[in-house]
Every structure is written in structure tokens, then in C-alpha cells.
Amino acid sequence: MRIISRLDIKNEFVIKGINFEGLRKIGDPSELSEKYYKDKADELILYDAVASLYGRNNLFHIIKKITKNIFIPVCLGGGIRTLNDIKIALESGADKVAINTAFVKNPKFLKQATENFGVSNIIASIEAKKVSENEWEVYIHNGRDKTGLMVNNWIQEIQDIGCGEILLTSVDSDGTRSGFDLKLLNYINKNKISVPIIFSGGCGNFEHIKSIYKVFSDEAIAIASALHYNKLKIADVKKQLNI
């Protein structure tokens, strides 16, 4: 299992809220990135929390600074809408980009992205919100706007088009530290998923990670709040899981 540190950023600060609301400043992205790198994170995800809403990404300079001292894969997400945005992100030091809103609005953009930059560099990001007992809907603009797309249908579509990985974030669990949304996991398991999954949202303690490890031992999890508030240390998690 890959343990990934997720840093959501707004106006040069790492922030965190609950269900993508009530955002609070946590700290400096460069300092926290280096901290998690030294703590044996397998990868970093840096997400501009308001970029898709305002149609721009402001993290290119931050990525450039961070990757000078960090030697693990770094993914950049938020507000990436064009092939040129992807080009700038990769040239700035990102190894991958995560895209949600632009792919939902134009699925052909996913095909263009993989054809131009390679499948392994492109992550399809999905913000999932429960809308009924057995259905989750795809949301965009950092969990603000519904799309009418059901998550399982969208997963099948983006797999058919092609992507390197899927970053699946539970809007309902995000920031709560109450545990991963295991029902969402079971829901997507109805699909034949052929690409790696990064599951994000809700991690609060080691037991939550164990619950995922039993089902998804060869996939990845992204952790934010539990690391930011020192509830978990990645090195300790790896030691306990023997990975």
C-alpha cells in the first residue's frame, strides 16, 4: 500500500476543513511537504483548493520550490484545464497531474491529455458524494457543484478512455477523521477497476488504515488532517503494517 500525504492549498497556505467547508490555515506547504517526505511518505498530492472555481492554478511556483528538496513523486491538482496547464505543471516539477472538473466538462480532454503526456502522468480525480442509499454522485469545484453523473458510470467511462490512476475522494468523509467511507469502496468494487486507486477522505487513526488495508492492500490512501494535526506518523503506520 502506498501512503500519500495530501496537502490542500489556498493562498499559499495548506488548509483543511470538514466536507470541503470551513477551511482553516494549517501551515506552509514547503515545510509540511519536507516534513512528510522525511517521514517516509511514498508520494505527495498538492491540490489548489479553489483553483477550479476561479479557473486558474497558482501552485506552479510552489511545486518548483518543493521539488528541489523532495525526491518522491509529486502530483499537482486543481484548476488544470488545458494541455498547456499540464505542460507547465510537469515542467515545474510535478510528476503527475490530477484533474476533475475539466474532465467532467469535456471527457475528450482526458484522451488528449493521455495522448500528449502519457497515461502514467494523468490522474482522474473524482469527488464523490452520497445521494441515496446505493448511489454516489460526481461533484466538481471542490465538492460544491453536482454533475448528475453517477460515480460508477463515470469510473467506467474514464477507464474506457484511459487514465493512469483514479483519485477518489469522499466529500462526506473529508476532514472528519471518522474513518474512510467503506460503503463507497464497496460501491466502486462492483466495477472491474483496471487502474490503481488512491482513496482519500476520513482517515483519523491507524485502525481506519487497517480497515482499508484488509480490502485494498495493493492500492493507495491519501491522508491530510490526521497528518496535519499529528494524529498519525507515516513511518509508524508503515512499521505497523510491515510495508
Secondary structure, 3 states (H helix, E strand, C coil): CEEEEEEEEECCEEEEEECCEEEEEEECHHHHHHHHHHCCCCEEEEEECCHHHHCCCCCHHHHHHHCCCCCCCEEEECCCCCHHHHHHHHHCCCCEEEECHHHHHCHHHHHHHHHHHCHHHEEEEEEEEEEECCEEEEEECCCCEEEEEEHHHHHHHHHHHCCCEEEEEECCCCCCCCCCCHHHHHHHCCCCCCCCEEEECCCCCHHHHHHHHHHHCCCEEEECHHHHCCCCCHHHHHHHHCC
